[in-house]
């Protein structure tokens, strides 16, 4: 299981380079369960992140 605060994780993804984005996605997909906390409390999800979701 991995717990991630959505605002922080999605902001990191939006600001990351292509290689860093790939590493983030890989780290999120390794655990059997990924918890994105407060996903809908984010003011605005960047377009690149919305596509990923």
Helices and strands as residue ranges (DSSP letters): E 2-5, H 6-15, H 18-30, E 34-37, G 39-41, H 47-52
